[in-house]
Amino acid sequence: MSRFNIRKRFTEPEQTRPAGPVSAVATTGEVVVNANGGAGHVRDRRSELFLLSVANMVGQHSFHEQGGTRDDRYTALVRELAVSDPEWTFKLLRWLRYDAQMRTAALVGAAEFTRARLDAGEPGWSRQAVAAVLRRPDEPGELLAYWTSRYGRALPKPVKRGVADAVQRLYDARALLKYDTAGRDYRFGDVLELTHPAPHPDKQWQGPLFRYALDRRHRPDEALPPAGDAILAANRELLALPVEERRAAVTAPGGAERLAAAGLTWEALAGWLQGPMDAAAWEAVIPSMGPMALVRNLRNFDRAGVSDEGAEAVARRISDKGEVRRSRQFPFRYLAAYRNAPSLRWGHALEKALAHSLANVPALPGRTLILVDRSGSMFDRPSAQTQLNRADSAAIFGTALKVRAAKADLVEFGTSSNAVEVEPGESVLRVLGRFSSLGGTNTAQAVREHYQEHDRVVVVTDEQTSGTQGGYDPLAAVPAHVPVYTWNLAGYATGHGPSGAANRHTFGGLSDAAFRLIPLLEAGEDAGWPWEAQE
């Protein structure tokens, strides 16, 4: 924290800006030293939390901030605003889970929100916050695991009731088969015993399902699925097959339908077969796999020798516009698959999927300058689960903007800067090979060299400008009446320039909600927080 929290060593010069639309992420006017030794513009508390929340993969280090320090900053901000501004913080957490797809940050945020309000003796909001962030059936157990590791096994009422509300909504037979596994500390039965949810009044089958989950936890050898539950009965029958008969049952005509009817997931199939996942096994389970599971397993399909017919079915699914929009995955997932899949047969499907995932990137009129940060700090990975980095995400977004804009100049920058050429109709994935690593973060020089009376400037960056560039605002070369849109991909505490004033805007993450704000601002309207644009 100390590298950010150095009191004024700069004084921001007075500037008179013309009237114009404003956006939500705002700086306070205070300028300190940033993580890279340059000028860092201090944000207000809501803005700092918002940008951190959409970039923070909990427990992960970033280039300028250790994971523990980063997590402590996140929890401190959540706890502060949970008490001083609970409605705003609740809406942030709900949006974070459902729209920004930040699962762990939302769960941690809801737990810390609740703890802070309990400590302050403030009623309300906590039960709703807990229930709102639990979207997938394994998440009630995840939240309880986090809570008990931090605050012990005594669960306060808001936690119990919020989890119970989610359990009523989320627990069914398929969820039980997929997520109630021995490798989890908190099984479905544990969650039920700790929170005591009543079965949902409109789900007559849920009471027997809850009893079965408890039996699976405590008496697995004696547990019998509820009478009349077709999925659990089919699963039990399939699991009872002798090992030597299993592969034939899967690969026989109707095997794919039998797997789907029994809710046997691809993760469980290999262990159940007790042998390799060959092409026939994959082709049997592919129809019941979700689109992102398909994307993650392209390399496995190639290694197993999945047929061209099977591959065509996979390609149709992963490139289907509806499937892509429903999966709501980050665009860089498709880049990761493109780089990792050994076969060329997936390339076109992944390009189409990437285009669908970026469908709400605005098509900007006029002339646009797009600056993509390729400094060293952008090459850290936001998560241990991906080989990609923030520089990759910045390059994808910058290229997509270029492709969709009426007329745009795409520039990569670091210590130096270079134009990146894109041919009409060219594949976004192919263009990414032209980006390079450019050392430091001299944003001001890139702006001075490449701004030529453009109608707007977009900067995709971590905002940690270097200390050698001088001045207070690296965007000062852009006239005050020209809008500048900064996309922050790292969530550090300070910004590279003022924001929240007319024509100076900062957004966090690469989500549809953020993309929708630019047309509002371009139309001369103020733009609030992403969830407000949806309301």
N, C-alpha and C positions, 0 to 999 in steps of 0.2 A: 504493500500500500504506500510506503513512504516515497517510492519513486514517482507516484502520482500526486501525493498530497503535500507538495512543497508550496508554501504560500507565495503570494504574488512576487514574481521576479520580472514580470512584464506588466505593462499597463496598456490595455487595449485602447487604441486611438478612437476618439469620437468620430462617428460616421453618421451622416444624414442620409437615410435611404428613402427612396420614394415609396409611396403606398403600394401594396401588392399583396397577393395571397400569402398566408402563413400556414405552417404545419406544426405538428405537435411536439416533435423532438426539439428541445430548446436548450441553448446555453445561457449561462447566468451573467456573462460579461467578465467573470474572473478568468484570468489566464495564469497557468502554472507550467511547470516543466513536465513534459510527457515522458513516456517510457523510453523514447529514443533521443532524449536530450533537446527536443524542440519545444515549440510553444504548444501547450495543451489547453484547449478551451473547456472549462468546467461546465458540465451539464446540470440541469436541475435533477432532483432525485428520481422523479418518475421517468425522465428520459434516460438516465443512466441505467435504471433497472430494465426498462424496455429493451434497450440495445443489448444489454448483457444477456437477458433471458432468451433472446432468439439466436444467440451465438454460443451459449454455454452448454457444452456436453459435460454434465456433472462428473467431476473427478478427473478431468483431462487437463493436462498442461497446455498452455499456449506459449507462443514465442516470448512474450514479454511478461508473463504472469504464471506462477506456479498453480497447479490445480487446486491445492488446498486454499491458497490465498484467494483465488478466483471464486471458489465455492463459498468462502467466508463472506466475501463482498456481496455475493448474490443473496445469501440467507440474511445478512444484516439489512440489506435494502428491502427485502420482502417483509421482514419483521417490523421494520420502521413504518412502512407504508400500510401494512395490515392494520395498524392501529390508527394512523393519521388519515388514511384515505382507503378504507376497506372496500368500498364499492368499485373504485377504479382498479384496485389490486385483484379483486375477485374476477373482474371482467378480463384483465390481462391473463390470469392463470387459465381461465376457461378457453380463451382464444389461443393461448399457447399450446394447449393440448389438442384442440380440435382443428385449428386452421394452420398454425405454424408447425404442427407435428413434432413438437419438442416434448417427448414423453417424460423423460426422467426429470428435466427441469420443472415441468408442471407438477409432478408428484411431490418432489422435494419442496417446491414452493407452497403447495397446499398444506403440507405438514407444518412447515415453519410459520405460515400464515395463522394456522390454528393455535400453535404453541404461543405465538406472540399475543394473540387476543386473549387466550386463557391467562397468561401471565399478567396482562394488563387489566384483567377483570371485565373485559368487554364482551357482552353477549352478541349473538347473531353472526351471520355470514360464514361461520366455520364449517358447519355441517354441509351447507351448500357448496362451499369451495372444495371440500373433500369429494363429494359426490360428482362434482362437475368435471374433475380431471381424470376420473376413472372411466376409461373408454373401452379397454380390452379386458377379457375375463381374468387374465393373470395379474392385473394391476391392483385389485384389492389386497392380494398377498404381498405385492411389491411395496405398497404404501405401509402396510403393517410391519414389514421387515425393516423399513427405514425408521419408522417411529420407535419401535422397540429397541433398535440399536442405539438410538439417540436418547430416548426418554424412558425406557423401561417398559415392562409388560402391562402396567396399569394404564388402561385406555380411557381417556375422558369421553364423556357422552358425545360431543360433536364428532369425534373420530369414529366411534362405534356406529352412530346413526348415519353418518355420511357413507361409510363403507357398506352398511346394511342396505342403504338405498341403491347403491351401485350393484350389489349382489343380486337384488331382486331383478334388476334390469339385465344383467350380464350372464348369470349362470344358467346354462342349459346343457343338454346331453353332449353336443359337439364340443362345447367349451370344456366340459369335464374331461373328455377323452384327449383333447389337445394339450391342455394346460395343467391338469391335476396329475403331475408326475412325481416320481420319488426323488428327483433331483432338486426339488424346491423345498426351502425351509418351511414355508407356510403353504400347506396343501389346502384344498378347498374346505376340507373338514376343519382345519385349524381356524380358518377365517370364520366359518359358521359358528364354532364354539366361542370365539372371542367377541363376536359382534351380535349374535342371536337375531339374524334377520327373519322376519315372518315371510312365508311364501307370498308371492304376489297374488292378490285376490283374483286376477284374471288368468292365472296360470295354474290350472288344477294339478298339473304334473310336477310342479316345483317342490311341493312338500316331500313326495317320495324321492325325488332326485336329491334333495338335501340329506335325507336319511341314508341314501346310498353313498353319498360322498363321505359321510361320517363313518360308515362301515368300511369303505375303502381305506380310510385313514387308520382305523383301529383294529379291524378284523378283515384284512384283505383276502384271506383264504376262504372266508365265509360269506363275503359280500355278494349279494345277488342283485342284479339290476331290477328296477321296478317293472312289474308286470305291465305289458302293453307298450313299453318303450322300444320301438323298432330299432332305433340306432344302437342303443346299448345292448340289445339282444343279439343283433347282427355282429357287433364287435366281439361279444363274448364267444359267439360261435366261431368266428374267424380265429380268435386267439387260441381256441381249444384244438385247432387242427394240429396233428402231428407235424413235426418239423419237416419230415421228408415229403409231405404232401403240399406244403405251403406254396412253393414256387409254381407248381402246376396249377394251383387254384388261382393264382394271380394272373398267370399268362394265358389261361384258357379263355375261350370266348365268354364275354360277360365279366371277366375278371376286374376290369376297370370299374364297372358299375358296382360290383360287390365291395371293392375297397371304399368307394364313395359312400355306399349305404351303411358301411360299418364305421365310418368316420376315422379310418386309419390314415394318419398323415404320412407324408413322405419322410418326415423325421423319424417316425416310429417304424417305418416299413423295413429298413435295412436290419434293424435289430430283430424284428419279428422273423424275417427270412433266415437270419443267422448265416448269411452268405453275401456275396457281392451284389451291388445294385447294377445289374447288367441292363442292356438296352430294353429288353422285354419288361423288366421290372419298372424302369423309368416310364416307359410308354403306358403302362397300366395305371400309374399314379398321376401322370401329367394332367389328365382331365380334371382332377380334383384339387390341383395346386392353385394357389393364388398367383396373381400376376407378378408380384415382387419375388415370390419364391421361385418362379420360373426364371426371372432375370438373374437371380443369385446363382442359379444352378446351370447356366449355359455351358460353362466349362465341364461340369460333370456329364452333361448330355453328350458333349463331343467325345469325352474320354470313354464313355460307355458304348459309343457307336450308335446313338439313336438314329433311326432311319430318316431319310429326307422327308417322308410323309409326316413322321412325328415332329420333325423340326419345323415343317411348314405350319403345323397346328400351333406350336409354341410361338412362332413368329407372329401369327395372326392375333393371338391373345395379347402378347406383350406390346404390340403396336396398335391395338384397338383404342380408339380415342376415349370411349366410355370407360374402359378398364383403367387407362392411365389416369383419367381425371378422378375416378373413384379411389384409386390407390394413394393419390395425393403425396407422391414421393418427391424428394428433392431431385432436381435435374442431374446432379452429379452422380446419382445412382446409375444412370444409364451410361455415363462416361466411364465409370468403373467397370461396368459389364463389357463395354466395347473394348477396353484395354485388356481385360482379363480373358475374354473368350478367344480360344485359339482359332476357331473357324471363321471364315469370311461370311458364312451364310446368315449370320445374325446382324450384320452391319446395317442393312437397310431398315430392318425392323426397329433397331435401337435408335437410328436417326429419326424415324417417324415418332417413336415414343418420346424422345427428347423434345421434338417439336411440339407435341401435344402438351408436354409438361410445362412448356414455355408459352402456351397459347395466349396467356394474358399479359405477356410482355407488351407494353404499349407500342403502337406503330406511330412514331413521332413524326410530325410534319416539319417542313423547313429544314434547316441545317443544324446538325447535332455534333458536338465533340464528345467522344466517349473515351475516357482515360481509365485504363485497367492497371492496377497496382501489381507489379511483379517484383517487388522488393523481397529481401530475404525473409522478413517476418511473415510474409504471406504464404510461405511454403511449409509452415507447420500444419499438422493434421488436426482437424477439429475433433476427431474421435479415434481411439485405438482400433475401432472396427473398420476403418477405411484407410486405403493407401493414398487416397486423394487429399488435396489440401485446399486452402482458401484461394490460392492462386488459380487452381483449376476452376473453382466455382466462379471466380471473378471473370476468367476468360470466357466461360460458357455464356454468362449473362451479357458481357460486353459484346460478344459476337452476335448473340441473338438480337440485341438492340440494333446493331449495325445492319443485320439482314432485314429487319422489319422496318427500319426508319426510311423516310423518303430520301434523305441524303445525309450520310454520316461519315465522319472521320474517326477511325478506330486507332487508338494509340496505346501501346504498352509503355509503362514508365517505372523507373527506379532511380538510380543515380543518373542515368541517361534516359532517353526516350526514343521510340521508333514507331513509325506508322505500320500497321498490320493490314495488308491488303486482303480483300475478300472479293472473289468473283461473283457476279450475279448468279443466284440459284445454287451457290456452292454449299456443300455439307458443313454444318457447324462443327461436327466432330473432326472433320479433316482440317479445318482452320486452326484448331487448337495446337497442332504441331508447329505452328509458326511462332508461338509465344515463347519467350525465353526468360531467364532469371537475370535481374538487372541490379542486384546489390542493395543500395540504400533507398531512401524514400524522399526524393526531391520533387515534391508535388508542385511547388511554386515554379520551378524551372520548366516542368512539363506544360503547365498552364501558359506560361509566358511564350514558350516556343510554338505552341500549337493552336492557341485561341486566335481565331481570325474572324471576328464579327459573327460567330455562330449564334443561333437563336437560343441555344441552351447548352449546358455542360453537364455531363453525367460522370461521376468519379466513383469507381468501385474499388474499395480500399479498406485497410484496417485503421486508417487515420493517424498513424504514428509517424508523423513527418520528422525528418532529421533536424538536428540542431544547427546545421551548417548553412541552411538556406536563408536565415534571417527573416525579419518581419514578423507580423502577428497573424496574418491570414494568407495562406498560400493561394487562395482564390481571389486575391485582391485585384489581379489583372483582368478579371471578368467584370464588366460594368455592373453597377448595382441593379439596373433594370433587367438584366439577363438572368433567368433562373438557373441555379446550380443545384443539382440533385446528387447528394452523396449517399452511396450505399455502403453501410458499415457492416463488415463481415466478421468482426472479431469481438466487439462489445467491450473494448477497453474503456477506462473511466473517462477519458477526455477526448475531445474532437479536434480535428485539424483546423477548424474555423468556426465562426459563429453560425448558429442555426436557430430556427424558430422565428427569425425576422423575415421581412418580405423578401421573397426570391432566394432564400437560402434554406434548403430543406435537407434533412437527414432521415434515412429509412434504415430499418434493420432487417436482416434476413432476405431471402430470395423467395418471397411468397406471393401468391396471387393478390392477397389483400394489400400488400405494399404496392404492387404494380398498378392497382386501381386508383391509387391516390394521385398519380401524375396527371391523368386527364382532368381530375377535379381542379388541381392547381393551375393547369394550363388554361382552363376555362375561367380562371380568375376567382375561383372559390377557395375558401380556407379548407384545409384537410386536417381532420383530427386523427385520433388513433385508429388503427386498422379495423377494430371491431365496431367503431362508430360508423365507418363507411358502409358496413353491412347492415346496420340497424335501420 
